[in-house]
Amino acid sequence: MKQLKKVWSVALCAAMMLSVMVVSAGAAFTDQKEIKHTEAVDACVALHIIGGYPDGSYRPAGNVTRGEMCKMLCVTLNGGKAPALSSAATPTYNDIAGNWAAPYIEACTKAGVVAGVGGGKFAPEDQVTGFQAAKMLLVALGYEAERENFNTPMWETNVSVRAAQAGLFQGLDDLNPSAPLSRDSAAQMIWNALNAGEVEYVTQTVTDGNGQTATKVVLQDKTAGNTQAKLTLIKDKFGVDAPPAKP
């Protein structure tokens, strides 16, 4: 199975970027042995979603800030490329002016992927938690924060349910989603999201036993083109299929 994953990773790199050779070799860091989620890190590096440091390290135990998470999301949603960004004349939040991540935060806010922490603040340098990252990734997959009650006092519970259904916590059995998210775990969570199916809300008309009709909004999987296959985030944004499912 490990060999199958490596073969798929190499194929992904060849299809996505000719300049990248073998993922496992191209993503070799000076602290490679400290990386637990090797496949996820290799893939996210190959897709330009996350990178290493100038000294050649990855620092898997380092925590991700809220601003850094916004950049990763922007690049993910733009197919591995830095999107065209601009800083708002009047910042949405009162604590992001001059911050390097401000354009990414504004872009993610405009897309409805992120929200502030209250009091008009975003806290870009605060460490992002597993729950916060999961919420962002769920919205990127098509879940609407308002419909899913992601903006209520019970938001962590609601996010946890949807995240589990979408498989965002796969391979992260030791993760404490209330704690700061490490770079190692962030790569795994993003990789899980890339291989998850996108969703959409549709309005359906239903008829009860008395012949009365009514409409309701239901959540359903997005499909790829005219097929019945689920449209994954990686297929939608990067144009490649997800890796083979484990037997």
SVG drawing of the C-alpha trace seen along z (x, -y; Angstrom):
<svg xmlns="http://www.w3.org/2000/svg" viewBox="-55 -53 74 57">
<polyline fill="none" stroke="black" stroke-width="0.4" points="0.0,0.0 2.9,-2.4 4.3,-1.7 0.9,-2.4 0.7,-5.7 4.2,-6.7 3.4,-5.8 0.2,-7.8 2.1,-10.8 4.7,-10.7 1.9,-10.5 0.2,-13.5 3.3,-15.6 4.0,-14.7 0.5,-15.6 0.4,-18.8 3.8,-20.3 6.6,-19.1 9.2,-20.9 8.5,-18.7 10.1,-15.2 9.4,-12.5 7.3,-13.9 9.1,-12.0 12.5,-13.1 11.5,-16.7 9.9,-17.2 12.8,-15.8 13.4,-18.1 16.3,-18.2 13.8,-17.1 12.0,-14.6 12.2,-11.9 10.1,-14.0 7.2,-14.2 4.4,-11.8 2.0,-12.4 4.6,-12.0 2.1,-11.4 0.0,-14.5 3.0,-16.7 4.6,-15.6 1.3,-16.1 0.7,-19.6 4.2,-20.6 3.9,-19.3 0.7,-21.2 2.3,-24.4 -0.2,-24.6 2.5,-24.5 6.3,-24.8 9.3,-24.5 11.7,-27.0 14.8,-28.6 17.0,-26.4 15.6,-23.3 13.3,-22.2 9.6,-21.6 9.1,-22.0 6.2,-19.6 5.6,-20.3 5.3,-24.1 1.8,-25.5 -0.1,-27.2 -1.4,-30.7 -4.8,-31.8 -3.2,-34.0 -1.1,-31.1 -4.2,-28.9 -5.9,-31.6 -3.0,-31.6 -3.1,-27.8 -6.9,-28.0 -6.4,-30.6 -3.8,-28.6 -5.9,-25.5 -9.0,-27.1 -6.9,-28.6 -5.5,-25.3 -2.0,-25.6 -1.3,-29.2 -1.3,-32.4 -4.5,-34.2 -4.7,-37.8 -4.9,-39.7 -5.5,-43.2 -5.8,-44.8 -9.1,-46.4 -9.1,-50.2 -10.9,-49.8 -9.9,-46.4 -12.7,-44.1 -11.0,-43.6 -9.3,-46.2 -6.2,-44.1 -4.9,-43.1 -3.7,-46.4 -0.1,-45.9 -0.1,-42.2 1.4,-40.1 -1.6,-37.8 -4.2,-40.6 -4.9,-40.1 -5.4,-36.3 -7.7,-37.0 -9.7,-39.5 -10.0,-37.0 -11.1,-34.2 -13.6,-36.5 -15.1,-37.5 -15.5,-33.9 -17.2,-33.2 -14.5,-30.7 -13.4,-32.5 -14.8,-34.9 -13.4,-37.0 -13.0,-36.1 -15.3,-38.9 -14.8,-42.6 -13.9,-43.3 -10.8,-41.3 -9.4,-38.4 -6.3,-37.6 -4.0,-36.7 -1.1,-35.7 -3.0,-33.5 -2.6,-29.8 -5.4,-28.2 -7.1,-25.3 -8.2,-22.0 -11.8,-23.0 -11.2,-26.4 -9.3,-24.8 -12.0,-22.1 -14.6,-24.8 -12.7,-26.7 -12.2,-23.5 -15.8,-22.5 -16.9,-25.9 -14.3,-25.4 -16.1,-22.1 -19.4,-23.9 -21.0,-23.7 -22.6,-27.0 -21.8,-28.3 -25.2,-29.8 -27.1,-26.7 -24.9,-24.4 -24.9,-26.5 -21.1,-27.0 -21.6,-30.5 -23.5,-29.6 -22.2,-28.8 -22.4,-25.1 -20.3,-25.6 -17.5,-23.2 -20.0,-20.3 -21.6,-21.1 -18.2,-21.3 -17.1,-18.1 -20.1,-16.2 -19.7,-17.4 -15.9,-17.1 -16.2,-13.5 -18.7,-12.8 -16.4,-14.4 -13.4,-12.5 -11.3,-15.5 -10.0,-13.9 -8.9,-10.6 -5.4,-9.7 -5.5,-12.2 -6.6,-9.9 -4.4,-11.7 -5.5,-15.2 -7.0,-17.5 -9.2,-19.7 -9.5,-22.3 -5.7,-22.8 -3.4,-24.6 -2.9,-22.7 0.6,-21.6 2.0,-21.9 2.1,-18.1 -1.6,-17.8 -2.6,-20.7 -1.2,-19.0 -3.1,-15.8 -6.3,-17.8 -5.9,-19.7 -5.1,-16.4 -8.2,-14.8 -10.2,-17.8 -8.8,-17.6 -9.9,-14.0 -13.3,-14.7 -16.4,-15.3 -17.8,-18.8 -21.4,-19.5 -24.2,-21.8 -27.6,-22.8 -30.6,-22.2 -34.3,-23.1 -36.7,-20.2 -40.5,-20.1 -42.1,-17.5 -45.8,-16.4 -47.3,-15.1 -50.1,-12.6 -52.8,-15.2 -51.4,-16.3 -50.0,-19.5 -46.7,-20.6 -43.8,-22.4 -40.2,-23.1 -37.2,-22.3 -33.5,-22.7 -31.4,-19.6 -27.7,-18.9 -26.3,-16.7 -23.0,-15.6 -21.7,-17.5 -21.0,-15.3 -18.4,-15.5 -20.0,-16.7 -22.7,-14.4 -21.4,-11.4 -22.6,-10.3 -19.1,-10.3 -18.5,-12.6 -16.7,-15.8 -13.7,-16.0 -12.0,-19.2 -8.7,-18.1 -10.6,-17.2 -12.4,-20.5 -9.4,-22.8 -6.4,-20.8 -8.0,-18.7 -6.8,-15.3 -8.5,-12.4 -8.2,-11.3 -5.8,-8.4 -7.2,-4.9 -9.3,-4.0 -7.7,-1.6 -8.9,2.0"/>
</svg>
